[in-house]
Amino acid sequence: MKNYISVTILLLSFSGFAQQYKKADFKTLNAYLTFDVPHKKILGKVKYTFDLLEKTDTITIDAHDMDYTNVTINGKKAGFVDAPHALKLYKGYKKGKNTLEFDYTAQPKQTLYFVGEGDGLQIWTQGQGKYTSHWLPSFDDMNEKVVFNLSVGFQEGFEVLANGELKGKSPEGNLLKWNYEMQNPMSSYLLMMAIGRFEKQQQMSASGTPLEFYYRPEDRDKFEPTYRYSKQIFDFFEKEIGVKYTWGIYRQIPVLDFLYAGMENTTSTIFSQDYVVDNIGFNDRTYVNVNAHELAHQWFGDLITAKSGEHHWLQEGFATYYALLAEQELYGEDHFYYEMYQMAERLQQASQTDTIPILNEKASALSYYQKGAWALHVLREGVGHDAFRKAVKTYLEKYAFQNVSTEDFLAEINKVSDYDTESFKKRWLENPKFEVGEAIELLKKNKFIQQYFAIGSLQSQPFKEGKEMYTQVMNSDAFWPLKEEILFQLAEVPFEEKADIVRTAMKTDNIKIRQAVARTVVTIPDAFFEEYKSLMQDESYVTKEIALNVLSMRFPDRIGEFLDMSDTWVGFNDKNLRILWLTLAYTTKDYRADKKEQYYTELQDYASPKYESSIRQNALSNLIYIGKQDDVVLINLARATKHHKWQFAKFGRDNIRKLLKEEGYREAFTNIMPELKENERQRLELLLAE
């Protein structure tokens, strides 16, 4: 999934009480929340205020598998039903203003996650797609907007974060109580909490909004590359959108084993620890696009929210497009057009099988995000940048803290332009096809893209016919994707014929271009050996990994030399370089024979639950490749199947299925059953029974 795809599409609930907000309008929530960490439970005291607008038999609050006590309305015992997925009130409320209070406990199966233990403990939430109602009685219907004020009690020494501004901290028994307040209403899916051992640094936006950036103490040296350009992005958005950030404070918090790239909780974005990078990691993987995407949501999604899934592109399409506009501000027009071109390629390919248009609640994430962004680009180019900016500003101001439809947005476009929005709607929002011709014409407005298409047209021609142009481009100051594309096109050309072009590419000192050499030159002549080996020194963890792999495979007699050069490498958060090195060191005959078992034990350790899923998955993949029928590996693979991160759980299931097809593994998996927790055992039994 590309960085700018922040989180799965919002799954909407259209149950019988989806229109309840028209009868009972919930205004405010004040809640005090504490935790039973060993049992992964949440305990809460809740006070809601609401206005009863029309007589109704039942008022429903979404809540999953919760126990309630002391339920009162207006100070008197309320009539309620404790349903599996809701708290249903049927007695005690009156026309006009009401106050509902109750205590509850829950052991959420999703949406509230306890990760790590001891000083490494983190607790965090992820409401979109899975619903906040699993940890807080609230509203799955995003048309119900409430002013949410959360107070959280937790042991001292941990940072506790929630939506809104921190109004103070005070002792509460043996806990420290953190009090957060919001000034304006929002949908429940945007509620958040994050608890952990965090440090922070603060900057101030040009307009005076405090910007808080959190990180683990051990990641202090990664602060600058991780949050690079954050203030510039914030200032750019306020200027480009034309509407001041309205929420008072903005903070960003990386957490372990987050489900997606990031989530735009109001005032407080949570994002994946994978985007916490050092200066070398920044050259390969940056938080910039996710950063911009989630911030853009503070306007598009948080300030105004789609009425239903049919209009979800108004959130994800806008956030995707404005993130690219921010990148254009940072990196230039060529970068912007290259990203738009790559999206167009994906959409063109997907449209061959994806028959659901954007204006459909069952549309794909690709449609909501990337086709939505392309639709906005077509509209912005069609009406003109100034008119588009004016319409967006009016649209946001008019519908602030409300829910919107596509018609609401297009109506504002119609006020500033005579552009045919009906035709636009049919072509881009109601038609499942991707308008390739229209997209190409817009892309060709950029000179770099014109050159890129020209290079692409040479692909089917003999190398000698394009050699002159290839050489000319490689010696120019052209934008790096042009040179990368040349190297990819020449991947099958014998090295002797393209040697001059490859050597010129190596001399550019551009990490992306040299990485393309690492990927495409896999048959390495002796005369090119030292130049290729120099890739191991590049400031790129991806390039280092490619080079070490290729050199080890092509020159097995010199693998000890390569391993000696790289024995201190670690790489990304997933320890990609360290785990690769351990695998090669263990499997290479005669290399540091006295440390073989030490290396294998380290690999086993990385596969254990003490590490993030990305590290565990990387280690398990390599241990499976090594091929020992190892109980420790099998136990950790079985444990993976019940991990909260669905991608890792799927990895565990898929690999168990593969191993069960090999001799001896069915018995081996059966033998480890006593070592597993009950839920892990049940999952493994199901896999064995397939």
MINU-929238 format. One record per residue (C-alpha): y negated, z, x negated; residue number from 1; residue in three letters. Coordinates in steps of 0.5 Angstrom, whole numbers. Last residue first. Example, Ala and Ser with C-alpha at 12.3 -4.5 7.8 and 13.67 -1.06 7.14 Angstrom:
! MINU-929238
{{2 14 -27} 2 ser}
{{9 16 -25} 1 ala}
***
This chain:
! MINU-929238
{{55 14 17} 690 glu}
{{59 20 17} 689 ala}
{{57 22 10} 688 leu}
{{50 21 11} 687 leu}
{{50 25 17} 686 leu}
{{53 31 13} 685 glu}
{{48 30 8} 684 leu}
{{42 31 13} 683 arg}
{{46 37 16} 682 gln}
{{47 40 9} 681 arg}
{{39 39 7} 680 glu}
{{38 43 14} 679 asn}
{{42 48 12} 678 glu}
{{40 49 5} 677 lys}
{{44 46 0} 676 leu}
{{49 49 -6} 675 glu}
{{55 50 -1} 674 pro}
{{55 42 0} 673 met}
{{55 40 -7} 672 ile}
{{63 39 -7} 671 asn}
{{62 34 -1} 670 thr}
{{57 30 -5} 669 phe}
{{62 29 -11} 668 ala}
{{68 27 -6} 667 glu}
{{63 22 -4} 666 arg}
{{61 20 -11} 665 tyr}
{{68 19 -14} 664 gly}
{{68 11 -13} 663 glu}
{{61 8 -11} 662 glu}
{{59 6 -4} 661 lys}
{{57 13 -3} 660 leu}
{{52 12 -9} 659 leu}
{{48 7 -5} 658 lys}
{{48 11 1} 657 arg}
{{45 17 -3} 656 ile}
{{40 12 -6} 655 asn}
{{37 10 1} 654 asp}
{{37 17 4} 653 arg}
{{33 20 -2} 652 gly}
{{28 14 -3} 651 phe}
{{27 15 5} 650 lys}
{{26 23 4} 649 ala}
{{21 21 -2} 648 phe}
{{17 16 3} 647 gln}
{{17 21 9} 646 trp}
{{13 26 5} 645 lys}
{{16 33 8} 644 his}
{{22 33 4} 643 his}
{{29 33 7} 642 lys}
{{32 28 4} 641 thr}
{{29 30 -3} 640 ala}
{{34 36 -3} 639 arg}
{{40 31 -3} 638 ala}
{{37 28 -9} 637 leu}
{{36 34 -12} 636 asn}
{{43 36 -11} 635 ile}
{{46 30 -13} 634 leu}
{{42 30 -20} 633 val}
{{44 37 -21} 632 val}
{{52 35 -19} 631 asp}
{{52 30 -25} 630 asp}
{{56 24 -24} 629 gln}
{{52 21 -30} 628 lys}
{{49 14 -29} 627 gly}
{{44 13 -33} 626 ile}
{{40 9 -28} 625 tyr}
{{41 15 -23} 624 ile}
{{38 19 -28} 623 leu}
{{32 14 -28} 622 asn}
{{31 14 -21} 621 ser}
{{32 21 -20} 620 leu}
{{26 22 -26} 619 ala}
{{21 18 -22} 618 asn}
{{23 21 -15} 617 gln}
{{22 28 -18} 616 arg}
{{15 26 -21} 615 ile}
{{12 22 -15} 614 ser}
{{15 28 -11} 613 ser}
{{11 33 -14} 612 glu}
{{15 38 -19} 611 tyr}
{{18 45 -18} 610 lys}
{{23 42 -13} 609 pro}
{{27 39 -19} 608 ser}
{{28 32 -21} 607 ala}
{{23 34 -27} 606 tyr}
{{28 39 -29} 605 asp}
{{34 34 -30} 604 gln}
{{30 29 -34} 603 leu}
{{28 35 -39} 602 glu}
{{36 37 -39} 601 thr}
{{37 30 -41} 600 tyr}
{{32 30 -47} 599 tyr}
{{35 37 -49} 598 gln}
{{42 34 -49} 597 glu}
{{40 28 -53} 596 lys}
{{37 33 -58} 595 lys}
{{42 33 -64} 594 asp}
{{43 25 -63} 593 ala}
{{36 24 -65} 592 arg}
{{37 16 -64} 591 tyr}
{{44 15 -66} 590 asp}
{{45 10 -59} 589 lys}
{{39 10 -55} 588 thr}
{{41 12 -48} 587 thr}
{{37 19 -49} 586 tyr}
{{31 16 -52} 585 ala}
{{30 11 -47} 584 leu}
{{31 15 -41} 583 thr}
{{26 21 -45} 582 leu}
{{21 15 -46} 581 trp}
{{21 13 -39} 580 leu}
{{20 20 -36} 579 ile}
{{15 21 -41} 578 arg}
{{11 14 -40} 577 leu}
{{11 15 -32} 576 asn}
{{10 22 -32} 575 lys}
{{8 22 -24} 574 asp}
{{1 25 -26} 573 asn}
{{0 19 -30} 572 phe}
{{2 18 -37} 571 gly}
{{6 23 -42} 570 val}
{{6 20 -49} 569 trp}
{{8 24 -54} 568 thr}
{{14 21 -57} 567 asp}
{{11 14 -57} 566 ser}
{{11 11 -64} 565 met}
{{17 14 -65} 564 asp}
{{20 11 -59} 563 leu}
{{18 4 -62} 562 phe}
{{21 5 -69} 561 glu}
{{27 8 -66} 560 gly}
{{28 1 -61} 559 ile}
{{28 -3 -67} 558 arg}
{{35 -6 -67} 557 asp}
{{34 -6 -59} 556 pro}
{{28 -12 -60} 555 phe}
{{28 -15 -54} 554 arg}
{{30 -10 -49} 553 met}
{{26 -4 -53} 552 ser}
{{20 -9 -54} 551 leu}
{{20 -10 -46} 550 val}
{{20 -3 -44} 549 asn}
{{15 0 -49} 548 leu}
{{10 -6 -47} 547 ala}
{{11 -5 -40} 546 ile}
{{10 2 -40} 545 glu}
{{4 2 -45} 544 lys}
{{1 -3 -41} 543 thr}
{{1 1 -35} 542 val}
{{-1 7 -38} 541 tyr}
{{-7 3 -41} 540 ser}
{{-12 5 -46} 539 glu}
{{-8 0 -51} 538 asp}
{{-4 2 -57} 537 gln}
{{3 0 -54} 536 met}
{{-1 -7 -53} 535 leu}
{{-1 -8 -61} 534 ser}
{{6 -9 -61} 533 lys}
{{5 -16 -58} 532 tyr}
{{0 -17 -64} 531 glu}
{{5 -15 -69} 530 glu}
{{11 -19 -66} 529 phe}
{{7 -26 -65} 528 phe}
{{10 -29 -71} 527 ala}
{{17 -26 -70} 526 asp}
{{17 -30 -63} 525 pro}
{{17 -26 -57} 524 ile}
{{20 -28 -50} 523 thr}
{{17 -23 -45} 522 val}
{{10 -26 -45} 521 val}
{{8 -26 -38} 520 thr}
{{7 -18 -37} 519 arg}
{{5 -16 -43} 518 ala}
{{0 -22 -43} 517 val}
{{-2 -20 -36} 516 ala}
{{-4 -13 -39} 515 gln}
{{-8 -16 -45} 514 arg}
{{-12 -20 -39} 513 ile}
{{-13 -13 -35} 512 lys}
{{-15 -9 -41} 511 ile}
{{-20 -14 -44} 510 asn}
{{-20 -14 -51} 509 asp}
{{-21 -21 -51} 508 thr}
{{-17 -22 -57} 507 lys}
{{-11 -22 -54} 506 met}
{{-13 -28 -49} 505 ala}
{{-15 -32 -55} 504 thr}
{{-8 -31 -58} 503 arg}
{{-5 -33 -51} 502 val}
{{-9 -39 -51} 501 ile}
{{-7 -41 -58} 500 asp}
{{0 -40 -57} 499 ala}
{{1 -44 -50} 498 lys}
{{6 -49 -53} 497 glu}
{{9 -45 -58} 496 glu}
{{10 -40 -53} 495 phe}
{{14 -44 -48} 494 pro}
{{11 -45 -41} 493 val}
{{14 -41 -36} 492 glu}
{{9 -35 -35} 491 ala}
{{3 -41 -36} 490 leu}
{{1 -40 -29} 489 gln}
{{1 -32 -30} 488 phe}
{{-3 -33 -36} 487 leu}
{{-8 -38 -33} 486 ile}
{{-9 -33 -27} 485 glu}
{{-11 -27 -32} 484 glu}
{{-16 -31 -35} 483 lys}
{{-19 -33 -28} 482 leu}
{{-18 -25 -26} 481 pro}
{{-23 -23 -32} 480 trp}
{{-29 -26 -30} 479 phe}
{{-31 -32 -34} 478 ala}
{{-34 -30 -41} 477 asp}
{{-32 -37 -44} 476 ser}
{{-26 -38 -49} 475 asn}
{{-20 -37 -44} 474 met}
{{-24 -42 -39} 473 val}
{{-25 -47 -44} 472 gln}
{{-17 -46 -46} 471 thr}
{{-15 -47 -39} 470 tyr}
{{-19 -53 -38} 469 met}
{{-17 -56 -44} 468 glu}
{{-9 -54 -43} 467 lys}
{{-9 -57 -35} 466 gly}
{{-6 -64 -37} 465 glu}
{{-2 -61 -42} 464 lys}
{{1 -56 -38} 463 phe}
{{4 -61 -33} 462 pro}
{{1 -60 -26} 461 gln}
{{3 -56 -20} 460 ser}
{{-1 -50 -22} 459 gln}
{{-7 -54 -24} 458 leu}
{{-10 -53 -17} 457 ser}
{{-10 -46 -18} 456 gly}
{{-15 -47 -24} 455 ile}
{{-20 -50 -19} 454 ala}
{{-19 -45 -13} 453 phe}
{{-21 -40 -18} 452 tyr}
{{-27 -44 -21} 451 gln}
{{-29 -44 -13} 450 gln}
{{-28 -37 -13} 449 ile}
{{-32 -35 -19} 448 phe}
{{-38 -40 -16} 447 lys}
{{-38 -35 -9} 446 asn}
{{-40 -39 -3} 445 lys}
{{-33 -42 -3} 444 lys}
{{-30 -35 0} 443 leu}
{{-34 -37 6} 442 leu}
{{-31 -44 7} 441 glu}
{{-24 -41 5} 440 ile}
{{-24 -36 11} 439 ala}
{{-26 -41 16} 438 glu}
{{-21 -45 14} 437 gly}
{{-16 -39 14} 436 val}
{{-17 -37 21} 435 glu}
{{-11 -32 21} 434 phe}
{{-7 -32 27} 433 lys}
{{-6 -26 32} 432 pro}
{{-12 -29 36} 431 asn}
{{-16 -24 40} 430 glu}
{{-20 -20 35} 429 leu}
{{-22 -26 30} 428 trp}
{{-22 -33 34} 427 arg}
{{-23 -30 41} 426 lys}
{{-28 -25 39} 425 lys}
{{-32 -30 35} 424 phe}
{{-32 -35 41} 423 ser}
{{-35 -29 45} 422 glu}
{{-40 -27 39} 421 thr}
{{-43 -33 39} 420 asp}
{{-49 -32 35} 419 tyr}
{{-55 -31 38} 418 asp}
{{-57 -25 34} 417 ser}
{{-60 -18 35} 416 val}
{{-59 -16 42} 415 lys}
{{-52 -20 41} 414 asn}
{{-50 -15 35} 413 ile}
{{-51 -9 39} 412 glu}
{{-47 -12 45} 411 ala}
{{-41 -13 40} 410 leu}
{{-41 -6 38} 409 phe}
{{-40 -3 45} 408 asp}
{{-36 -9 47} 407 glu}
{{-31 -7 41} 406 thr}
{{-31 0 45} 405 ser}
{{-34 7 43} 404 val}
{{-33 14 43} 403 asn}
{{-39 19 43} 402 gln}
{{-42 24 37} 401 phe}
{{-47 18 36} 400 ala}
{{-47 13 41} 399 tyr}
{{-54 10 40} 398 lys}
{{-55 12 33} 397 glu}
{{-49 9 31} 396 leu}
{{-50 2 35} 395 tyr}
{{-57 2 33} 394 thr}
{{-56 2 25} 393 lys}
{{-50 -3 26} 392 val}
{{-54 -8 30} 391 ala}
{{-60 -7 24} 390 lys}
{{-55 -8 19} 389 arg}
{{-52 -14 22} 388 phe}
{{-59 -17 23} 387 ala}
{{-61 -16 16} 386 asp}
{{-54 -19 13} 385 his}
{{-54 -25 17} 384 gly}
{{-51 -26 24} 383 val}
{{-46 -31 21} 382 gly}
{{-45 -28 15} 381 glu}
{{-44 -21 18} 380 arg}
{{-40 -23 23} 379 leu}
{{-35 -27 18} 378 val}
{{-35 -21 14} 377 his}
{{-34 -16 20} 376 leu}
{{-28 -20 22} 375 ala}
{{-25 -20 15} 374 trp}
{{-25 -12 15} 373 ala}
{{-22 -12 21} 372 gly}
{{-16 -17 18} 371 lys}
{{-16 -12 13} 370 gln}
{{-16 -5 16} 369 tyr}
{{-13 -6 23} 368 tyr}
{{-9 -12 22} 367 ser}
{{-6 -9 16} 366 leu}
{{-4 -3 19} 365 ala}
{{-1 -7 25} 364 ser}
{{-3 -8 32} 363 ala}
{{1 -4 37} 362 lys}
{{-6 -2 40} 361 glu}
{{-8 -9 41} 360 asn}
{{-15 -12 40} 359 leu}
{{-13 -14 33} 358 ile}
{{-8 -19 35} 357 pro}
{{0 -18 35} 356 ile}
{{4 -24 33} 355 thr}
{{5 -22 25} 354 asp}
{{11 -27 23} 353 thr}
{{7 -32 20} 352 gln}
{{0 -28 20} 351 ser}
{{3 -24 14} 350 ala}
{{2 -30 9} 349 gln}
{{-5 -31 11} 348 gln}
{{-7 -24 12} 347 leu}
{{-4 -23 5} 346 arg}
{{-8 -29 2} 345 glu}
{{-14 -27 6} 344 ala}
{{-14 -20 3} 343 met}
{{-13 -22 -4} 342 gln}
{{-19 -27 -3} 341 tyr}
{{-24 -21 0} 340 met}
{{-22 -17 -7} 339 glu}
{{-24 -23 -11} 338 tyr}
{{-30 -24 -7} 337 tyr}
{{-32 -17 -8} 336 phe}
{{-31 -17 -16} 335 his}
{{-35 -23 -16} 334 asp}
{{-41 -20 -13} 333 glu}
{{-42 -14 -17} 332 gly}
{{-38 -8 -20} 331 tyr}
{{-42 -2 -17} 330 leu}
{{-46 -5 -11} 329 glu}
{{-40 -10 -10} 328 gln}
{{-35 -4 -10} 327 glu}
{{-40 -1 -4} 326 ala}
{{-39 -7 0} 325 leu}
{{-32 -7 -1} 324 leu}
{{-31 1 2} 323 ala}
{{-36 -2 7} 322 tyr}
{{-31 -7 9} 321 tyr}
{{-25 -2 9} 320 thr}
{{-28 3 13} 319 ala}
{{-31 -2 18} 318 phe}
{{-24 -5 19} 317 gly}
{{-21 2 20} 316 glu}
{{-26 5 25} 315 gln}
{{-28 0 29} 314 leu}
{{-21 -3 28} 313 trp}
{{-18 2 32} 312 his}
{{-21 -1 39} 311 his}
{{-14 -2 42} 310 glu}
{{-12 5 40} 309 gly}
{{-17 8 44} 308 ser}
{{-24 10 45} 307 lys}
{{-25 9 38} 306 ala}
{{-29 15 35} 305 thr}
{{-37 15 33} 304 ile}
{{-39 20 28} 303 leu}
{{-32 21 25} 302 asp}
{{-29 14 26} 301 gly}
{{-34 10 23} 300 phe}
{{-40 14 20} 299 trp}
{{-36 20 16} 298 gln}
{{-31 14 16} 297 his}
{{-35 11 10} 296 ala}
{{-33 17 6} 295 leu}
{{-26 16 7} 294 glu}
{{-26 8 5} 293 his}
{{-31 10 -1} 292 ala}
{{-27 15 -4} 291 asn}
{{-21 11 -3} 290 val}
{{-24 5 -7} 289 asn}
{{-26 9 -12} 288 val}
{{-20 13 -13} 287 tyr}
{{-18 9 -19} 286 thr}
{{-12 7 -22} 285 arg}
{{-11 3 -28} 284 asp}
{{-17 4 -33} 283 asn}
{{-18 10 -29} 282 phe}
{{-11 13 -32} 281 gly}
{{-14 12 -39} 280 ile}
{{-20 16 -38} 279 asn}
{{-16 22 -34} 278 asp}
{{-14 21 -27} 277 val}
{{-14 25 -21} 276 val}
{{-12 19 -16} 275 tyr}
{{-4 21 -16} 274 asp}
{{-7 28 -13} 273 gln}
{{-7 25 -6} 272 ser}
{{-14 26 -2} 271 phe}
{{-17 31 3} 270 ile}
{{-24 29 5} 269 thr}
{{-28 35 8} 268 ser}
{{-34 34 12} 267 thr}
{{-30 31 18} 266 thr}
{{-23 30 16} 265 asn}
{{-23 23 13} 264 glu}
{{-16 23 10} 263 met}
{{-13 20 3} 262 gly}
{{-8 16 0} 261 ala}
{{-2 18 4} 260 tyr}
{{2 24 5} 259 leu}
{{-1 29 0} 258 phe}
{{5 31 -5} 257 asp}
{{0 36 -8} 256 leu}
{{-8 36 -6} 255 val}
{{-14 33 -8} 254 pro}
{{-20 36 -5} 253 ile}
{{-27 32 -3} 252 gln}
{{-33 35 0} 251 arg}
{{-39 33 4} 250 tyr}
{{-44 38 7} 249 ile}
{{-49 37 13} 248 gly}
{{-45 33 18} 247 trp}
{{-50 28 19} 246 thr}
{{-50 23 13} 245 tyr}
{{-57 19 15} 244 lys}
{{-56 12 18} 243 val}
{{-59 6 15} 242 gly}
{{-52 4 14} 241 ile}
{{-54 0 7} 240 glu}
{{-58 6 5} 239 lys}
{{-54 12 7} 238 glu}
{{-48 8 4} 237 phe}
{{-51 7 -3} 236 phe}
{{-53 14 -4} 235 asp}
{{-46 16 -2} 234 phe}
{{-43 11 -7} 233 ile}
{{-47 13 -12} 232 gln}
{{-46 20 -12} 231 lys}
{{-38 19 -12} 230 ser}
{{-39 14 -18} 229 tyr}
{{-34 17 -22} 228 arg}
{{-30 23 -19} 227 tyr}
{{-23 22 -22} 226 thr}
{{-26 20 -29} 225 pro}
{{-31 26 -29} 224 glu}
{{-26 31 -27} 223 phe}
{{-20 29 -31} 222 lys}
{{-22 35 -36} 221 asp}
{{-22 40 -31} 220 arg}
{{-15 38 -29} 219 asp}
{{-11 45 -31} 218 glu}
{{-16 48 -26} 217 pro}
{{-14 44 -20} 216 arg}
{{-20 40 -17} 215 tyr}
{{-25 40 -12} 214 tyr}
{{-32 36 -12} 213 phe}
{{-37 38 -7} 212 glu}
{{-43 34 -5} 211 leu}
{{-49 38 -2} 210 pro}
{{-54 33 2} 209 thr}
{{-61 32 -1} 208 gly}
{{-63 25 1} 207 ser}
{{-61 23 -6} 206 ala}
{{-55 26 -6} 205 ser}
{{-54 33 -9} 204 met}
{{-48 35 -14} 203 gln}
{{-43 40 -14} 202 gln}
{{-37 42 -19} 201 gln}
{{-31 45 -16} 200 lys}
{{-25 50 -18} 199 glu}
{{-19 50 -14} 198 phe}
{{-13 55 -14} 197 arg}
{{-11 53 -7} 196 gly}
{{-12 52 1} 195 ile}
{{-14 46 5} 194 ala}
{{-16 46 12} 193 met}
{{-17 40 17} 192 met}
{{-20 38 23} 191 leu}
{{-21 31 24} 190 leu}
{{-15 30 29} 189 tyr}
{{-19 34 34} 188 ser}
{{-24 29 35} 187 ser}
{{-31 32 33} 186 met}
{{-37 36 36} 185 pro}
{{-44 38 32} 184 asn}
{{-46 44 28} 183 gln}
{{-40 46 25} 182 met}
{{-38 53 22} 181 glu}
{{-34 56 17} 180 tyr}
{{-32 63 16} 179 asn}
{{-28 65 10} 178 trp}
{{-24 72 11} 177 lys}
{{-21 75 5} 176 leu}
{{-15 79 6} 175 leu}
{{-12 86 5} 174 asn}
{{-16 88 11} 173 gly}
{{-21 83 13} 172 glu}
{{-26 83 7} 171 pro}
{{-32 78 8} 170 ser}
{{-34 71 6} 169 lys}
{{-40 67 9} 168 gly}
{{-43 61 13} 167 lys}
{{-39 56 9} 166 leu}
{{-41 49 12} 165 glu}
{{-37 45 16} 164 gly}
{{-29 43 16} 163 asn}
{{-25 48 13} 162 ala}
{{-23 50 5} 161 leu}
{{-20 56 3} 160 val}
{{-20 57 -5} 159 glu}
{{-15 62 -7} 158 phe}
{{-16 68 -12} 157 gly}
{{-17 73 -6} 156 glu}
{{-11 73 -1} 155 gln}
{{-12 69 6} 154 phe}
{{-16 69 12} 153 gly}
{{-19 63 15} 152 val}
{{-25 62 20} 151 ser}
{{-25 56 24} 150 leu}
{{-31 53 28} 149 asn}
{{-30 47 32} 148 phe}
{{-35 44 36} 147 val}
{{-31 39 41} 146 val}
{{-30 32 42} 145 lys}
{{-24 30 48} 144 glu}
{{-24 23 47} 143 asn}
{{-19 23 41} 142 met}
{{-14 25 46} 141 asp}
{{-9 29 42} 140 asp}
{{-13 36 44} 139 phe}
{{-12 43 41} 138 ser}
{{-8 48 40} 137 pro}
{{-8 49 32} 136 leu}
{{-2 48 28} 135 trp}
{{2 42 31} 134 his}
{{-4 40 36} 133 ser}
{{-7 37 29} 132 thr}
{{-4 31 31} 131 tyr}
{{2 27 27} 130 lys}
{{-2 20 26} 129 gly}
{{-8 24 24} 128 gln}
{{-8 31 23} 127 gly}
{{-6 32 16} 126 gln}
{{-7 39 14} 125 thr}
{{-6 43 7} 124 trp}
{{-3 49 4} 123 ile}
{{-3 50 -4} 122 gln}
{{1 55 -8} 121 leu}
{{1 54 -15} 120 gly}
{{-1 61 -16} 119 asp}
{{6 63 -13} 118 gly}
{{9 57 -9} 117 glu}
{{9 50 -9} 116 gly}
{{7 46 -2} 115 val}
{{6 49 5} 114 phe}
{{4 43 10} 113 tyr}
{{1 43 16} 112 leu}
{{2 37 20} 111 thr}
{{9 37 21} 110 gln}
{{15 42 23} 109 lys}
{{10 47 25} 108 pro}
{{12 55 25} 107 gln}
{{7 57 30} 106 ala}
{{4 64 33} 105 thr}
{{-1 65 38} 104 tyr}
{{-7 69 41} 103 asp}
{{-11 67 47} 102 phe}
{{-18 67 49} 101 glu}
{{-21 62 54} 100 leu}
{{-28 62 56} 99 thr}
{{-31 58 63} 98 asn}
{{-37 55 65} 97 lys}
{{-38 51 71} 96 gly}
{{-33 51 77} 95 lys}
{{-28 56 76} 94 lys}
{{-22 58 71} 93 tyr}
{{-17 64 73} 92 gly}
{{-10 60 74} 91 lys}
{{-6 53 72} 90 tyr}
{{-7 53 65} 89 leu}
{{-2 49 61} 88 lys}
{{-1 50 54} 87 leu}
{{3 44 51} 86 ala}
{{8 41 47} 85 his}
{{14 45 49} 84 pro}
{{11 48 55} 83 ala}
{{8 55 56} 82 asp}
{{6 56 63} 81 val}
{{-1 59 64} 80 phe}
{{-4 64 69} 79 gly}
{{-10 67 66} 78 ala}
{{-11 75 65} 77 lys}
{{-18 76 66} 76 lys}
{{-24 76 61} 75 gly}
{{-27 69 63} 74 asn}
{{-20 66 62} 73 ile}
{{-15 70 59} 72 thr}
{{-8 69 55} 71 val}
{{-6 76 51} 70 asn}
{{0 73 48} 69 thr}
{{2 66 46} 68 tyr}
{{8 63 42} 67 asp}
{{8 56 40} 66 met}
{{13 50 40} 65 asp}
{{7 44 40} 64 his}
{{0 45 43} 63 ala}
{{-4 40 47} 62 asp}
{{-8 44 51} 61 ile}
{{-7 42 59} 60 thr}
{{-12 44 65} 59 ile}
{{-8 44 71} 58 thr}
{{-9 44 79} 57 asp}
{{-16 41 78} 56 thr}
{{-23 42 81} 55 lys}
{{-28 37 78} 54 glu}
{{-33 39 72} 53 leu}
{{-30 45 69} 52 leu}
{{-34 47 63} 51 asp}
{{-31 49 57} 50 phe}
{{-31 55 52} 49 thr}
{{-25 56 47} 48 tyr}
{{-23 62 43} 47 lys}
{{-17 63 39} 46 val}
{{-14 68 35} 45 lys}
{{-9 65 30} 44 gly}
{{-2 66 26} 43 leu}
{{1 60 22} 42 ile}
{{8 60 20} 41 lys}
{{11 58 13} 40 lys}
{{16 64 13} 39 his}
{{14 66 6} 38 pro}
{{7 64 7} 37 val}
{{6 68 14} 36 asp}
{{-1 66 15} 35 phe}
{{-8 67 18} 34 thr}
{{-13 64 22} 33 leu}
{{-19 66 26} 32 tyr}
{{-21 61 31} 31 ala}
{{-28 59 35} 30 asn}
{{-27 53 39} 29 leu}
{{-33 50 43} 28 thr}
{{-35 45 48} 27 lys}
{{-28 43 52} 26 phe}
{{-30 39 58} 25 asp}
{{-25 40 64} 24 ala}
{{-25 34 69} 23 lys}
{{-27 28 65} 22 lys}
{{-24 31 59} 21 tyr}
{{-17 31 63} 20 gln}
{{-17 23 62} 19 gln}
{{-11 23 57} 18 ala}
{{-7 28 62} 17 phe}
{{-2 24 64} 16 gly}
{{0 22 57} 15 ser}
{{-3 17 53} 14 phe}
{{-3 20 46} 13 ser}
{{-5 15 41} 12 leu}
{{-2 14 34} 11 leu}
{{-7 13 29} 10 leu}
{{-5 8 24} 9 ile}
{{-2 10 17} 8 thr}
{{-7 13 12} 7 val}
{{-12 11 7} 6 ser}
{{-11 3 6} 5 ile}
{{-16 2 1} 4 tyr}
{{-12 4 -5} 3 asn}
{{-7 -2 -3} 2 lys}
{{0 0 0} 1 met}
***
